[in-house]
Amino acid sequence: MASRRFYEGVLELSPSDARPNFDFDGIWYDLGAQQIHLMVLPNPDQGTERPRHGGRDRHVALAVADWEKLLARLARAGIPHTTSRSGRRAVFCRDPDGNAVELIGPAP
């Protein structure tokens, strides 16, 4: 699963062992009381053109503690991203499976 490298390597999330044994592959990540569930299933958007800017697409928004470290990890991993059009300290990128992710830094 290509996206696993993104969530674990770039975003530094750890897999959860709470995921039940389903009849399809996947992985869960705990984020405090919340979770991200990645599922290996047929893509319902196959052939659909997605907006280039992730802020114009459905997405999950995650707060990050260290803004400069995040930007360095995105650059090191070669992850293309766009900045928030609102002027906030936020970037939008896509994981290798095309899911849009907003990463929000602390106020300067």
C-alpha positions, 0 to 999 in steps of 0.5 A: 500500500503506497499511501502507508509510506506517506502516513508513516514516513512523511506524517510520522503516524503509527499504525493501530493494532485495533483494526478488526480482521476484515475481508479486505486489506487496510490499516488504521491510524490513531489520532487521539480520539479520532482515527484515519482508516485506509482501505484497499478497495476498488476506487469509486472515483476511477476515471474522475478528474480531481481538483488540482488544489486539495482544498477544492476536494473532499479532504481530511484536515490534520494539525501539525505541531512543527510547521518547518519540520513538516515542510522539510519532510514534504520536500524531502519526499518530493510530495507536491503541495499547494498553499491555502488560498485563505492565507492560513498556515496550511498546505494541501497535498495528496497521498499516493492513492489520491486522497486529499490531505490538509496540513495545518500549522500552528499560528506564527 
